[in-house]
């Protein structure tokens, strides 16, 4: 009897943050004429990974026809607490036994090949760590982690501390550079300065 085919992964673009340093509405911030959230969605599409957006009910998202591509399915996470684990847990519950790849909505340079590599990894928790700094908002999670993540959210534990306690497989610089410069792959657009840098990087490429 042949082995069962692995479950297809689910991608989750996390958009529940306040975006206060960018003046709010991070998902709809314009980057080279497109909403910021359209870039991680396009990376998942290029990787062949079904993706959903996880946001709070109050999160401002692009209107129909304004996503820069097909409008995704949107999962609504609880209003409180405002914590990245809330979005990760909501997405894990939706994924069931499927591998989950999370990606923050403010990471416009995620590499489809890296997302595919995360999806195919055998470990339950795989976290890129460029320069030794784990990036839990561009990582692979599995259903077996749910109880620990739910407990950490109840205690409002910091995300990086929670991830470190779960003995993740960390992808170091040498593994990541084959996908591109880590400083580009994991660029977060947190404020206007980051937005200008991202625009310059897009123009240069």
Secondary structure, DSSP 8 states (H G I E B T S, - for coil): ---------EEEEE--S--GGGTS-GGG-EETTEETHHHHHHHHHHHT-EEEEEE-TT-----TT-SSSS--EEEE--SS---HHHHHHHHHHHHTTS-EEEEETT-TT--HHHHHHHHH-SSS-EEE-GGG---TTEEEE-GGGHHHHHHHHHTT--HHHHHHHTT-EEE-HHHHGGGS-HHHHT----SHHHHHHHHHHHHH-
